[in-house]
Amino acid sequence: MLSGPFIGAFAQADLPEMRLDSKELEADMRFLASDQLMGRRTGSPGNNTAALYIASRLEAYGFQTVPGAKGYYQEVPFEAVKPPQTGALTIGKSDYTFGDNFLILSGNAADLQTTGVYAGYGWVDETTGHDDYKDLDVKGKVVFVISGIPDNQDPIATFKSFRTKRKLASERGAVGLIELYRLTFPWRFFRSYFGKESLVLANTDGDSGDDNLVYGWIQEKDKTDLENIQTDKKTKIHLQSGGFTRRPVQSQNVIGVLPGTDPVLKDEYVVLTAHYDHVGTGRDGGGMFTPQDSIFNGARDNAFGTVSLLAAAKAYSQAPTKRSVVILAVTGEEIGLLGSQYYAEHPLIPLEKTIFNLNTDGAGYNDTGAVSIIGYGRTGTNDQLKKATDAFGLRIIADPAPEQGLFDRSDNVSFAVKGVPAVCFSPGLTEFDQEIAKYYHQVTDGPETIDYPYLAKFCQSLTLMGRLVADMDGKPAWVAGDKYEEAGKKLYGR
């Protein structure tokens, strides 16, 4: 059993998290990050086995199923989309080469001869009044837009904007949409990832109009192509696509709820999240691999967080909190935060009753004396975070590597954009150095490399943090001026 330098009332409380079984934590890690689960890629047999493992634990710990779920599963519908084998794009007299500086990401087969229109980011936001389509006639035309959205060019925000941009263009009668590559990482990485079969959320709303739209990306040869479209409203465009093939793929979020003990506060919920998917094997994994080892085990990312989620579930089952606790293990994080996005858009617990999201995820760790809190100082929970880390002799690293935009790159952001106060509780990261790069999305990230005493303290601290928020007198709230403050006011009617 574990012990630690507990402080204050916690030394007397003998809470379950104070005596977690380190051998059980290691056993969970060695299973979830084992070769047998083959990297837990979304929709794969290994991913589904991990989901079954998590669900069986929640059931054993006495967590209840949630209305709207199938047992402990919230089914998340995906499609595996295979790109076309042929395509062509000509802007005026400038030809682009399919598969080289031109990619098609979606849309049915088409052969279009039309004109082009430039529409900024191709974005409309009614809350801010931003409308890139104002006074533009795009009907029957190909729309060219800058990648990203007006206030955020982070890759994750960009990827999440794909469907919305297609929908906005399609609703206005466009027949094609081309994004101009402006991301900070090399085009060849983008081309390699999106030039092969990929998983996307299936369209389940019955409106497939934007599926007809030919949607592609280009790496511009030079700026004159865009300048010509902006200045010459009659710039001729030829856009041809061989069309996509699609097949359904099923994956699932795993969810269970433990009712709170307070007769009033039990109707409020604290949601703990971690993603249990990883990147799979071979070329799907994205990093270097060899014939001897092509399995991206994902021990740090994110079996580490999933083990912590299970540890918290067990502790709460032994000593429940005043508010109800939801354990939510999400799929599809590695392909664009899609599992948490699906939950936030189809919540099984009303979001207005969800007072906080405590997410755990990370690229790894290079400081085992600390935890990194992504979003520290933004939700009025600093006191609880300080107590939870002090209790186990851990320091807080507040928002490391701010240039990376980490808050908006994990599942907590799916809750934050809806207004739910959220933080990401991550292993100790000081910077993205060689110690992180050695394991992040590499085949070397296996269970044999984990610092298990550190994993144990991390699990204890995360669990205590969840308990402190679930038992606190007030409620977390976005601080004044935070980018998600207005969403929070709208959600809770404040």
Secondary structure, DSSP 4 states (H G I P E B T S, - for coil): -------TTHHHH--GGGG--HHHHHHHHHHHTSGGGGGGBTTSHHHHHHHHHHHHHHHHTTPBP-TTSBTTEEEEEEEEEEPPS-EEEEETTEEE-BTTTEEEEE---EEEEEEEEE-TT--EETTTTEETTTT---TTSEEEEESSBTTB--HHHHHHTHHHHHHHHHHTT-SEEEEEP--SS-HHHHHHHHTS-EEEE---SS--GGGSSEEEEE--S-THHHHHHHH-TT-EEEEEE---EEEEEEEEEEEEEE--SSTTGGGSEEEEEEE--B--BHHHH-S--BTTB-B---IIIIIHHHHHHHHHHHHHHHS--SSEEEEEEES-GGGTSHHHHHHHHS-SS-GGGEEEEEE---S--S-TTEEEEETTTSSS-HHHHHHHHHTTT-EEEESS-GGG-GGGGSTHHHHHTTT--EEEEEE--SSS-HHHHTTTTSTT--GGG--HHHHHHHHHHHHHHHHHHHH-SS---PPTT-TTHHHHHHHHT-
